[in-house]
Amino acid sequence: MERIFKKSGKILLAVDKFKGSLTSLEAESAIEEGILDSAGMDGGPFGCVPDIVKLPMADGGDGSLEAVSAVWGPSCRRIRCRITGPLGEPAETEFLISGERAFIEMAKVCGLVMVSESERNPLNTTTYGLGETMLEAYGAGARQIFVSIGGSATNDCGAGMMQALGYEFLDSEGEVLGIPVSGRDLVRIKRVLPGGNILAGCNITAICDVTNPLLGDNGATMVYGRQKGADDAGLALLEAGMGNFSAAALCSLRGREADPDFPGAGAAGGVGFALKYFAGATLLKGEEFFMELTGIEALVADADLVVGGEGSIDSQSFYGKLVSWLYALCRKYNKPLVLFCGVNKSRFSAPDCRIFALNDIENDVSRCISHACRLLRKRACMAFSNEMKGLCQKSEGSSLSRV
């Protein structure tokens, strides 16, 4: 970390949400306050009060709408609407619209956070509300709809969404299935009837970071079904249903080339599959979307120090998640990276990256969650005041400091 802090040294905060505790901006504000606490009136370890830039971040899951709203700024409006929730009950959601652009966060429509732990079961959840929200955005004038599809409670292969967009499903007796279908209904579907061109002239982009195929050991059901509440019997029924439904759905494409196992088909319990083939969507990695949206690469290049983080850093954080591509950017531009988290389960170690966790100073994880703002501010102050000494040393004869 032999970087030089200039007189107006810049610290870039690009922190993901602390799930269940803090939004991206809330986490960044707490860290900012901790850094300024450590700097005090004389600049503390920096020898100056640093210039702090806050950049809201997300990866396509929970918190994506807040991050996009902060970047789109005053040009965007939040539109609230009544939709069908993940368990088929009436619910409220919101989406963003700016000119002809709209942004929908699936986690706010049929997300796992919307279902209590006792009711979580992807056999019973539906994406019908997602289709309804897309129609609301289209009706509000959107002709470019971005849908972030992380954090879902569903495993219905997007069938509920397709129903809302006008498709009908027939069983072996030729009877039309009721609305809304859920994961358990997929095994009953024998034919898919076209829904017309309801979203005519609309370009749809699905934002996700997973590359799972639809079926198999690495598919939507087997990888994500259990964390959504499925037991062994439920997983078997869902996997059979996904295979049955995808075969019927692909038959309805009338000979068009289609692959149920393309990378990302299994995103959000099969919504990636349905959005591509039945809504004409383009699938885009969350990394690509948010890098372009925020212009983060230029900000990293211009910073002296980058600060990132998320609620829990584990072995997966450095493989495809926001933390991993933030670290890659820092390596590209030779910038030191400091990460804050609630819990550090990673064994990651590098000379240009330091990780500071809330459970270093508070053993009770529940308190780390309920008092995250206060603890994060305190943890940041401690890190910049004490634990980075030796990394933050004043240069002789100048007001600069080394990090």
C-alpha positions as CSV (number, residue, x, y, z in Angstrom):
1,M,0.0,0.0,0.0
2,E,2.8,2.4,-0.9
3,R,0.4,5.1,-2.3
4,I,0.7,8.8,-1.8
5,F,-2.1,10.9,-0.3
6,K,-2.1,14.3,-1.9
7,K,-3.1,17.5,0.0
8,S,-6.7,16.9,-1.2
9,G,-6.3,13.1,-1.1
10,K,-9.3,11.2,-2.4
11,I,-11.0,8.3,-0.8
12,L,-13.6,6.5,-3.0
13,L,-16.4,4.7,-1.0
14,A,-18.0,2.0,-3.2
15,V,-19.7,-0.1,-0.7
16,D,-22.5,-2.7,-1.3
17,K,-25.4,-3.0,1.1
18,F,-25.1,-4.7,4.5
19,K,-28.0,-7.0,3.9
20,G,-30.7,-6.7,6.5
21,S,-29.0,-3.7,8.1
22,L,-27.8,-0.9,5.9
23,T,-28.3,0.3,2.3
24,S,-25.2,1.1,0.3
25,L,-25.5,4.8,1.0
26,E,-26.2,4.2,4.7
27,A,-23.1,2.1,5.0
28,E,-21.0,4.6,3.1
29,S,-22.2,7.5,5.4
30,A,-21.3,5.5,8.5
31,I,-17.8,4.8,7.1
32,E,-17.4,8.4,6.0
33,E,-18.2,9.6,9.6
34,G,-15.7,7.1,11.0
35,I,-13.0,8.3,8.7
36,L,-13.7,11.9,9.6
37,D,-13.7,11.0,13.3
38,S,-10.2,9.5,12.9
39,A,-9.0,12.6,10.9
40,G,-10.2,15.1,13.5
41,M,-9.1,18.7,13.1
42,D,-5.5,17.9,12.1
43,G,-6.1,15.2,9.5
44,G,-5.2,12.4,11.8
45,P,-3.2,9.6,10.0
46,F,-3.5,11.4,6.7
47,G,-2.1,14.8,7.7
48,C,-5.1,16.3,5.9
49,V,-8.8,15.9,5.9
50,P,-9.4,13.7,2.9
51,D,-11.8,14.3,0.0
52,I,-14.4,11.5,0.3
53,V,-16.5,10.5,-2.7
54,K,-19.5,8.3,-2.1
55,L,-20.6,6.0,-4.9
56,P,-23.7,3.8,-4.3
57,M,-23.2,0.3,-5.4
58,A,-25.1,-3.0,-6.0
59,D,-24.8,-6.2,-7.9
60,G,-28.3,-6.8,-9.2
61,G,-29.8,-8.2,-6.0
62,D,-31.3,-6.4,-3.0
63,G,-30.5,-2.7,-2.9
64,S,-30.1,-2.3,-6.7
65,L,-33.0,0.1,-7.0
66,E,-31.6,2.4,-4.3
67,A,-28.2,2.5,-6.0
68,V,-29.7,3.2,-9.4
69,S,-32.0,5.9,-7.9
70,A,-28.9,7.7,-6.4
71,V,-27.1,7.7,-9.8
72,W,-30.1,8.6,-11.9
73,G,-30.8,11.4,-9.5
74,P,-33.6,14.0,-9.8
75,S,-34.3,12.9,-13.3
76,C,-36.0,9.7,-12.1
77,R,-39.4,9.2,-10.4
78,R,-40.4,6.4,-8.0
79,I,-43.7,4.9,-9.1
80,R,-45.6,2.7,-6.6
81,C,-48.1,0.1,-7.8
82,R,-50.2,-2.8,-6.5
83,I,-49.1,-6.2,-7.7
84,T,-49.4,-9.8,-6.8
85,G,-46.8,-10.7,-4.2
86,P,-44.6,-13.9,-4.2
87,L,-47.2,-15.9,-2.3
88,G,-50.1,-14.8,-4.5
89,E,-51.3,-12.1,-2.1
90,P,-51.8,-8.4,-2.9
91,A,-48.7,-6.4,-2.4
92,E,-47.1,-3.1,-3.1
93,T,-43.9,-2.4,-4.9
94,E,-42.1,0.4,-6.6
95,F,-40.0,0.9,-9.7
96,L,-37.9,3.8,-11.2
97,I,-38.6,5.6,-14.4
98,S,-36.5,8.3,-16.1
99,G,-37.7,9.4,-19.5
100,E,-38.2,6.1,-21.4
101,R,-36.0,4.1,-19.0
102,A,-37.4,2.0,-16.2
103,F,-35.6,0.0,-13.5
104,I,-37.2,-2.9,-11.6
105,E,-35.7,-4.7,-8.7
106,M,-37.1,-8.2,-8.6
107,A,-36.2,-8.5,-4.9
108,K,-38.9,-5.8,-4.3
109,V,-41.5,-7.7,-6.3
110,C,-41.1,-11.3,-5.4
111,G,-38.0,-11.4,-3.3
112,L,-37.0,-13.7,-0.5
113,V,-37.0,-10.8,1.9
114,M,-40.8,-10.5,1.3
115,V,-41.5,-14.0,2.6
116,S,-41.2,-14.9,6.3
117,E,-38.8,-17.8,7.1
118,S,-41.7,-20.0,8.1
119,E,-43.5,-19.5,4.7
120,R,-40.5,-19.9,2.4
121,N,-41.1,-22.6,-0.1
122,P,-40.5,-22.2,-3.8
123,L,-43.3,-24.6,-4.6
124,N,-45.7,-21.9,-3.5
125,T,-44.1,-18.7,-4.8
126,T,-44.8,-17.0,-8.1
127,T,-43.2,-14.4,-10.4
128,Y,-46.7,-13.1,-11.6
129,G,-46.0,-9.8,-9.9
130,L,-42.8,-9.3,-11.9
131,G,-44.8,-9.4,-15.2
132,E,-47.4,-7.0,-13.7
133,T,-44.6,-4.6,-12.7
134,M,-43.1,-4.7,-16.2
135,L,-46.6,-3.9,-17.6
136,E,-46.9,-0.9,-15.2
137,A,-43.5,0.4,-16.3
138,Y,-44.5,0.0,-20.0
139,G,-47.8,1.8,-19.3
140,A,-45.8,4.6,-17.7
141,G,-43.9,5.2,-21.0
142,A,-40.8,3.0,-20.5
143,R,-39.4,1.6,-23.7
144,Q,-36.2,0.4,-22.1
145,I,-36.7,-1.8,-19.0
146,F,-33.9,-3.0,-16.8
147,V,-34.8,-5.8,-14.5
148,S,-32.3,-6.8,-11.8
149,I,-33.2,-10.5,-11.0
150,G,-31.2,-11.3,-7.9
151,G,-32.7,-12.1,-4.5
152,S,-35.8,-13.9,-5.7
153,A,-38.0,-16.2,-3.6
154,T,-39.2,-18.1,-6.7
155,N,-38.5,-21.2,-8.7
156,D,-41.3,-21.1,-11.3
157,C,-39.1,-20.7,-14.4
158,G,-40.7,-17.3,-15.0
159,A,-44.1,-18.9,-15.7
160,G,-46.0,-16.6,-13.4
161,M,-44.4,-13.6,-15.2
162,M,-45.4,-15.0,-18.5
163,Q,-49.0,-15.4,-17.4
164,A,-49.1,-11.7,-16.5
165,L,-47.7,-10.9,-19.9
166,G,-50.6,-12.8,-21.5
167,Y,-49.4,-16.4,-22.0
168,E,-51.7,-19.2,-21.1
169,F,-50.8,-22.7,-19.9
170,L,-52.8,-25.9,-20.6
171,D,-52.7,-29.1,-18.6
172,S,-53.0,-32.7,-20.0
173,E,-56.8,-32.3,-20.2
174,G,-56.5,-29.1,-22.2
175,E,-57.7,-27.0,-19.3
176,V,-56.2,-23.6,-18.7
177,L,-54.3,-23.3,-15.4
178,G,-55.5,-20.7,-13.0
179,I,-53.7,-17.5,-12.1
180,P,-51.1,-17.3,-10.7
181,V,-49.1,-20.4,-11.3
182,S,-46.3,-21.2,-8.9
183,G,-43.4,-23.7,-8.8
184,R,-45.6,-26.7,-8.0
185,D,-47.7,-26.1,-11.1
186,L,-44.8,-26.6,-13.6
187,V,-45.2,-30.4,-13.7
188,R,-48.8,-30.0,-14.9
189,I,-48.1,-27.7,-17.9
190,K,-48.3,-29.5,-21.3
191,R,-48.8,-26.6,-23.7
192,V,-47.9,-22.9,-23.8
193,L,-50.2,-20.6,-25.7
194,P,-48.7,-17.4,-27.1
195,G,-49.5,-14.2,-25.2
196,G,-49.3,-11.6,-28.0
197,N,-47.0,-8.7,-28.3
198,I,-47.9,-6.9,-25.1
199,L,-44.6,-5.1,-24.7
200,A,-44.2,-4.1,-28.3
201,G,-41.3,-1.9,-29.0
202,C,-39.8,-2.4,-25.6
203,N,-36.1,-3.4,-25.0
204,I,-35.6,-5.5,-21.9
205,T,-32.3,-6.1,-20.1
206,A,-32.0,-8.7,-17.3
207,I,-29.2,-7.9,-14.9
208,C,-27.7,-10.8,-13.0
209,D,-24.4,-12.2,-11.9
210,V,-25.0,-15.9,-12.0
211,T,-24.2,-18.2,-14.9
212,N,-26.2,-21.3,-13.8
213,P,-28.0,-23.3,-16.5
214,L,-31.7,-24.0,-16.0
215,L,-31.4,-27.7,-15.2
216,G,-29.1,-30.3,-13.5
217,D,-26.8,-30.3,-10.5
218,N,-25.6,-26.7,-11.3
219,G,-29.1,-25.5,-12.3
220,A,-31.5,-23.1,-10.6
221,T,-33.3,-25.7,-8.4
222,M,-30.4,-27.7,-7.1
223,V,-28.1,-24.7,-6.4
224,Y,-30.6,-22.2,-5.0
225,G,-33.8,-24.1,-4.2
226,R,-32.9,-25.1,-0.7
227,Q,-32.0,-21.6,0.4
228,K,-35.4,-20.5,-0.8
229,G,-37.1,-23.1,1.5
230,A,-37.3,-26.4,-0.5
231,D,-36.7,-29.7,1.1
232,D,-35.5,-32.9,-0.7
233,A,-38.9,-33.8,-2.0
234,G,-39.6,-30.2,-3.1
235,L,-36.3,-30.1,-5.0
236,A,-37.2,-33.2,-6.9
237,L,-40.6,-31.9,-7.8
238,L,-39.3,-28.5,-8.8
239,E,-36.5,-30.0,-11.0
240,A,-39.0,-32.3,-12.7
241,G,-41.4,-29.3,-13.2
242,M,-38.6,-27.2,-14.7
243,G,-37.7,-29.9,-17.2
244,N,-41.4,-30.4,-18.1
245,F,-42.2,-26.7,-18.4
246,S,-39.1,-25.8,-20.4
247,A,-39.8,-28.5,-22.9
248,A,-43.3,-27.3,-23.4
249,A,-42.2,-23.7,-23.6
250,L,-39.5,-24.4,-26.1
251,C,-42.0,-26.3,-28.3
252,S,-44.1,-23.2,-28.4
253,L,-41.2,-21.3,-30.1
254,R,-42.0,-23.4,-33.3
255,G,-38.7,-24.5,-34.4
256,R,-36.6,-21.5,-33.3
257,E,-33.3,-22.5,-31.9
258,A,-33.4,-22.4,-28.2
259,D,-31.1,-23.8,-25.4
260,P,-32.6,-24.2,-21.9
261,D,-29.1,-24.5,-20.5
262,F,-27.5,-21.3,-21.7
263,P,-25.4,-19.5,-19.0
264,G,-27.8,-17.4,-16.8
265,A,-30.9,-19.4,-17.8
266,G,-31.2,-20.5,-14.1
267,A,-31.0,-17.0,-12.7
268,A,-33.9,-16.2,-10.3
269,G,-35.3,-19.7,-10.4
270,G,-35.5,-19.7,-14.2
271,V,-36.5,-16.1,-14.9
272,G,-33.4,-15.7,-17.0
273,F,-34.7,-18.4,-19.3
274,A,-38.2,-16.9,-19.6
275,L,-37.0,-13.3,-20.0
276,K,-34.7,-14.3,-22.9
277,Y,-37.0,-16.5,-24.9
278,F,-40.4,-14.9,-24.2
279,A,-39.6,-11.3,-23.5
280,G,-36.7,-11.0,-25.9
281,A,-34.4,-9.8,-23.1
282,T,-30.6,-9.4,-23.2
283,L,-28.8,-10.8,-20.2
284,L,-26.2,-8.5,-18.7
285,K,-23.8,-9.1,-15.8
286,G,-24.4,-6.9,-12.8
287,E,-20.7,-5.9,-12.9
288,E,-21.0,-4.6,-16.5
289,F,-24.3,-2.7,-15.8
290,F,-23.1,-1.0,-12.6
291,M,-19.6,-0.2,-13.9
292,E,-21.2,1.6,-16.9
293,L,-23.9,3.2,-14.8
294,T,-21.6,4.6,-12.1
295,G,-18.5,5.3,-14.2
296,I,-16.6,3.7,-11.3
297,E,-13.5,2.8,-13.3
298,A,-12.5,6.5,-13.8
299,L,-13.2,7.2,-10.2
300,V,-11.0,4.3,-9.0
301,A,-8.2,5.6,-11.4
302,D,-8.5,9.0,-9.8
303,A,-8.7,7.9,-6.2
304,D,-5.8,7.5,-3.7
305,L,-7.6,4.8,-1.7
306,V,-10.7,2.8,-2.4
307,V,-13.1,1.5,0.3
308,G,-15.6,-1.3,-0.4
309,G,-17.5,-3.9,1.6
310,E,-20.7,-5.8,2.2
311,G,-22.5,-7.5,5.0
312,S,-20.6,-10.8,4.9
313,I,-17.3,-11.4,3.1
314,D,-16.7,-15.1,2.5
315,S,-14.9,-17.4,0.1
316,Q,-17.3,-16.5,-2.7
317,S,-16.9,-12.7,-2.4
318,F,-13.7,-12.7,-4.5
319,Y,-15.2,-14.8,-7.2
320,G,-17.8,-12.9,-9.3
321,K,-19.3,-10.7,-6.6
322,L,-19.0,-6.9,-6.4
323,V,-16.0,-7.2,-4.1
324,S,-14.1,-9.2,-6.6
325,W,-14.5,-6.8,-9.5
326,L,-13.8,-3.8,-7.3
327,Y,-10.5,-5.5,-6.2
328,A,-9.7,-6.2,-9.9
329,L,-10.2,-2.5,-10.7
330,C,-7.9,-1.6,-7.8
331,R,-5.2,-4.0,-9.0
332,K,-5.5,-2.6,-12.5
333,Y,-4.8,1.0,-11.3
334,N,-2.5,0.0,-8.5
335,K,-4.8,1.4,-5.8
336,P,-5.0,0.0,-2.2
337,L,-8.4,-1.4,-1.2
338,V,-9.9,-1.4,2.3
339,L,-13.0,-3.6,2.9
340,F,-15.5,-3.3,5.7
341,C,-18.0,-6.1,6.5
342,G,-20.2,-7.4,9.3
343,V,-18.6,-10.8,9.4
344,N,-15.3,-11.9,7.6
345,K,-15.5,-15.6,6.8
346,S,-12.8,-15.3,4.1
347,R,-9.2,-16.3,4.4
348,F,-8.3,-13.9,1.6
349,S,-5.0,-12.1,2.2
350,A,-3.1,-9.6,0.0
351,P,-0.7,-6.8,0.7
352,D,-2.9,-4.3,-1.2
353,C,-6.1,-5.2,0.6
354,R,-7.2,-5.0,4.2
355,I,-10.5,-6.4,5.7
356,F,-12.1,-5.0,8.8
357,A,-15.2,-6.7,10.3
358,L,-17.8,-5.5,12.9
359,N,-17.5,-8.8,14.7
360,D,-13.9,-7.9,15.5
361,I,-15.4,-5.5,18.1
362,E,-18.8,-7.1,18.7
363,N,-19.1,-10.8,19.2
364,D,-22.9,-10.9,19.1
365,V,-23.9,-11.1,15.4
366,S,-27.4,-10.0,16.1
367,R,-26.1,-6.8,17.6
368,C,-23.8,-6.3,14.6
369,I,-27.0,-6.4,12.5
370,S,-29.2,-4.2,14.8
371,H,-26.5,-1.7,15.6
372,A,-24.7,-1.8,12.3
373,C,-24.6,2.0,11.7
374,R,-23.0,2.8,15.0
375,L,-20.6,-0.1,14.9
376,L,-19.5,0.5,11.4
377,R,-18.7,4.1,12.2
378,K,-16.7,3.0,15.2
379,R,-14.9,0.2,13.2
380,A,-13.9,2.7,10.5
381,C,-12.6,5.2,13.0
382,M,-10.5,2.5,14.7
383,A,-9.2,1.2,11.4
384,F,-8.1,4.5,10.1
385,S,-6.8,5.8,13.5
386,N,-4.9,2.7,14.8
387,E,-4.8,-0.4,12.6
388,M,-3.6,1.4,9.5
389,K,-0.7,3.1,11.4
390,G,2.4,2.1,9.5
391,L,0.4,2.3,6.3
392,C,-0.5,5.9,7.0
393,Q,2.7,7.8,7.9
394,K,3.5,11.5,7.3
395,S,6.1,12.2,4.8
396,E,9.0,14.2,6.1
397,G,8.9,17.9,5.3
398,S,5.4,17.9,3.7
399,S,1.8,17.7,4.5
400,L,1.4,14.4,2.5
401,S,0.9,11.0,4.1
402,R,1.7,7.6,2.8
403,V,-0.9,4.8,2.8
